[in-house]
Amino acid sequence: MFSIDCPVLGHEVVIWSEQVTGLNRTAHGVAAEFHCACGSAAVALAGEGPTSGRLIYHATYVTLTAAA
């Protein structure tokens, strides 16, 4: 588990292992892909250096509807 500052909810939220959808090793550390508590897809970077612990992507929540 880890926490992020959610820009949609406006406060810190805990991300549990069930919310993580992928882990990718990058040149800057491990990128964790997950679904935030607000419902948005997001990516946070873990590792050493200036980008450590940063939220690097947070999609806005979009409700999709099926067209008839």
PyMOL commands that place a pseudoatom at each C-alpha (Angstrom):
pseudoatom trace, name=CA, resn=MET, resi=1, chain=A, elem=C, hetatm=0, pos=[0.000, 0.000, 0.000]
pseudoatom trace, name=CA, resn=PHE, resi=2, chain=A, elem=C, hetatm=0, pos=[1.036, 3.595, -0.570]
pseudoatom trace, name=CA, resn=SER, resi=3, chain=A, elem=C, hetatm=0, pos=[-0.636, 6.984, -0.558]
pseudoatom trace, name=CA, resn=ILE, resi=4, chain=A, elem=C, hetatm=0, pos=[-1.066, 9.790, -3.071]
pseudoatom trace, name=CA, resn=ASP, resi=5, chain=A, elem=C, hetatm=0, pos=[-2.560, 13.270, -3.062]
pseudoatom trace, name=CA, resn=CYS, resi=6, chain=A, elem=C, hetatm=0, pos=[-5.638, 12.860, -5.263]
pseudoatom trace, name=CA, resn=PRO, resi=7, chain=A, elem=C, hetatm=0, pos=[-6.240, 16.004, -7.354]
pseudoatom trace, name=CA, resn=VAL, resi=8, chain=A, elem=C, hetatm=0, pos=[-9.936, 15.085, -7.796]
pseudoatom trace, name=CA, resn=LEU, resi=9, chain=A, elem=C, hetatm=0, pos=[-10.748, 14.429, -4.128]
pseudoatom trace, name=CA, resn=GLY, resi=10, chain=A, elem=C, hetatm=0, pos=[-8.370, 17.127, -2.888]
pseudoatom trace, name=CA, resn=HIS, resi=11, chain=A, elem=C, hetatm=0, pos=[-6.746, 15.067, -0.124]
pseudoatom trace, name=CA, resn=GLU, resi=12, chain=A, elem=C, hetatm=0, pos=[-4.421, 12.152, 0.537]
pseudoatom trace, name=CA, resn=VAL, resi=13, chain=A, elem=C, hetatm=0, pos=[-5.796, 8.686, -0.216]
pseudoatom trace, name=CA, resn=VAL, resi=14, chain=A, elem=C, hetatm=0, pos=[-4.386, 5.225, 0.465]
pseudoatom trace, name=CA, resn=ILE, resi=15, chain=A, elem=C, hetatm=0, pos=[-3.882, 2.915, -2.514]
pseudoatom trace, name=CA, resn=TRP, resi=16, chain=A, elem=C, hetatm=0, pos=[-4.285, -0.765, -1.583]
pseudoatom trace, name=CA, resn=SER, resi=17, chain=A, elem=C, hetatm=0, pos=[-2.786, -3.701, -3.473]
pseudoatom trace, name=CA, resn=GLU, resi=18, chain=A, elem=C, hetatm=0, pos=[-6.223, -4.567, -4.906]
pseudoatom trace, name=CA, resn=GLN, resi=19, chain=A, elem=C, hetatm=0, pos=[-6.252, -1.202, -6.707]
pseudoatom trace, name=CA, resn=VAL, resi=20, chain=A, elem=C, hetatm=0, pos=[-2.888, -1.784, -8.445]
pseudoatom trace, name=CA, resn=THR, resi=21, chain=A, elem=C, hetatm=0, pos=[-3.321, -2.907, -12.057]
pseudoatom trace, name=CA, resn=GLY, resi=22, chain=A, elem=C, hetatm=0, pos=[0.303, -3.037, -13.173]
pseudoatom trace, name=CA, resn=LEU, resi=23, chain=A, elem=C, hetatm=0, pos=[3.943, -2.511, -12.249]
pseudoatom trace, name=CA, resn=ASN, resi=24, chain=A, elem=C, hetatm=0, pos=[6.561, -1.481, -14.804]
pseudoatom trace, name=CA, resn=ARG, resi=25, chain=A, elem=C, hetatm=0, pos=[10.297, -0.999, -14.324]
pseudoatom trace, name=CA, resn=THR, resi=26, chain=A, elem=C, hetatm=0, pos=[11.502, 2.257, -15.903]
pseudoatom trace, name=CA, resn=ALA, resi=27, chain=A, elem=C, hetatm=0, pos=[14.808, 4.104, -16.028]
pseudoatom trace, name=CA, resn=HIS, resi=28, chain=A, elem=C, hetatm=0, pos=[13.499, 6.338, -13.213]
pseudoatom trace, name=CA, resn=GLY, resi=29, chain=A, elem=C, hetatm=0, pos=[12.138, 3.604, -10.916]
pseudoatom trace, name=CA, resn=VAL, resi=30, chain=A, elem=C, hetatm=0, pos=[9.049, 1.413, -10.732]
pseudoatom trace, name=CA, resn=ALA, resi=31, chain=A, elem=C, hetatm=0, pos=[5.835, 2.849, -12.168]
pseudoatom trace, name=CA, resn=ALA, resi=32, chain=A, elem=C, hetatm=0, pos=[2.710, 1.619, -10.372]
pseudoatom trace, name=CA, resn=GLU, resi=33, chain=A, elem=C, hetatm=0, pos=[-0.494, 1.747, -12.418]
pseudoatom trace, name=CA, resn=PHE, resi=34, chain=A, elem=C, hetatm=0, pos=[-3.656, 1.805, -10.297]
pseudoatom trace, name=CA, resn=HIS, resi=35, chain=A, elem=C, hetatm=0, pos=[-7.218, 3.008, -9.914]
pseudoatom trace, name=CA, resn=CYS, resi=36, chain=A, elem=C, hetatm=0, pos=[-7.555, 5.877, -7.454]
pseudoatom trace, name=CA, resn=ALA, resi=37, chain=A, elem=C, hetatm=0, pos=[-10.330, 6.006, -4.851]
pseudoatom trace, name=CA, resn=CYS, resi=38, chain=A, elem=C, hetatm=0, pos=[-12.060, 8.624, -7.023]
pseudoatom trace, name=CA, resn=GLY, resi=39, chain=A, elem=C, hetatm=0, pos=[-12.286, 6.093, -9.878]
pseudoatom trace, name=CA, resn=SER, resi=40, chain=A, elem=C, hetatm=0, pos=[-9.586, 7.563, -12.110]
pseudoatom trace, name=CA, resn=ALA, resi=41, chain=A, elem=C, hetatm=0, pos=[-6.717, 5.607, -13.614]
pseudoatom trace, name=CA, resn=ALA, resi=42, chain=A, elem=C, hetatm=0, pos=[-3.357, 6.849, -12.370]
pseudoatom trace, name=CA, resn=VAL, resi=43, chain=A, elem=C, hetatm=0, pos=[0.377, 6.124, -12.329]
pseudoatom trace, name=CA, resn=ALA, resi=44, chain=A, elem=C, hetatm=0, pos=[2.825, 6.868, -9.515]
pseudoatom trace, name=CA, resn=LEU, resi=45, chain=A, elem=C, hetatm=0, pos=[6.601, 6.461, -9.687]
pseudoatom trace, name=CA, resn=ALA, resi=46, chain=A, elem=C, hetatm=0, pos=[8.573, 4.820, -6.885]
pseudoatom trace, name=CA, resn=GLY, resi=47, chain=A, elem=C, hetatm=0, pos=[12.352, 4.914, -6.761]
pseudoatom trace, name=CA, resn=GLU, resi=48, chain=A, elem=C, hetatm=0, pos=[15.245, 7.168, -5.945]
pseudoatom trace, name=CA, resn=GLY, resi=49, chain=A, elem=C, hetatm=0, pos=[15.833, 10.658, -7.236]
pseudoatom trace, name=CA, resn=PRO, resi=50, chain=A, elem=C, hetatm=0, pos=[13.753, 13.762, -7.890]
pseudoatom trace, name=CA, resn=THR, resi=51, chain=A, elem=C, hetatm=0, pos=[10.765, 11.855, -9.306]
pseudoatom trace, name=CA, resn=SER, resi=52, chain=A, elem=C, hetatm=0, pos=[10.497, 9.434, -6.367]
pseudoatom trace, name=CA, resn=GLY, resi=53, chain=A, elem=C, hetatm=0, pos=[6.988, 9.127, -4.990]
pseudoatom trace, name=CA, resn=ARG, resi=54, chain=A, elem=C, hetatm=0, pos=[5.459, 11.459, -7.559]
pseudoatom trace, name=CA, resn=LEU, resi=55, chain=A, elem=C, hetatm=0, pos=[2.041, 11.049, -9.059]
pseudoatom trace, name=CA, resn=ILE, resi=56, chain=A, elem=C, hetatm=0, pos=[2.882, 11.224, -12.766]
pseudoatom trace, name=CA, resn=TYR, resi=57, chain=A, elem=C, hetatm=0, pos=[-0.519, 10.602, -14.349]
pseudoatom trace, name=CA, resn=HIS, resi=58, chain=A, elem=C, hetatm=0, pos=[-4.095, 10.937, -13.106]
pseudoatom trace, name=CA, resn=ALA, resi=59, chain=A, elem=C, hetatm=0, pos=[-6.953, 10.696, -15.601]
pseudoatom trace, name=CA, resn=THR, resi=60, chain=A, elem=C, hetatm=0, pos=[-10.153, 12.551, -15.009]
pseudoatom trace, name=CA, resn=TYR, resi=61, chain=A, elem=C, hetatm=0, pos=[-13.055, 10.289, -14.194]
pseudoatom trace, name=CA, resn=VAL, resi=62, chain=A, elem=C, hetatm=0, pos=[-15.168, 9.709, -17.305]
pseudoatom trace, name=CA, resn=THR, resi=63, chain=A, elem=C, hetatm=0, pos=[-18.487, 7.872, -17.257]
pseudoatom trace, name=CA, resn=LEU, resi=64, chain=A, elem=C, hetatm=0, pos=[-18.971, 5.866, -20.433]
pseudoatom trace, name=CA, resn=THR, resi=65, chain=A, elem=C, hetatm=0, pos=[-22.442, 5.052, -21.703]
pseudoatom trace, name=CA, resn=ALA, resi=66, chain=A, elem=C, hetatm=0, pos=[-23.425, 2.631, -24.429]
pseudoatom trace, name=CA, resn=ALA, resi=67, chain=A, elem=C, hetatm=0, pos=[-25.022, 4.153, -27.486]
pseudoatom trace, name=CA, resn=ALA, resi=68, chain=A, elem=C, hetatm=0, pos=[-28.069, 2.339, -28.841]
for i in range(1, 68): cmd.bond("trace and resi %d" % i, "trace and resi %d" % (i + 1))
show_as sticks, trace
zoom trace
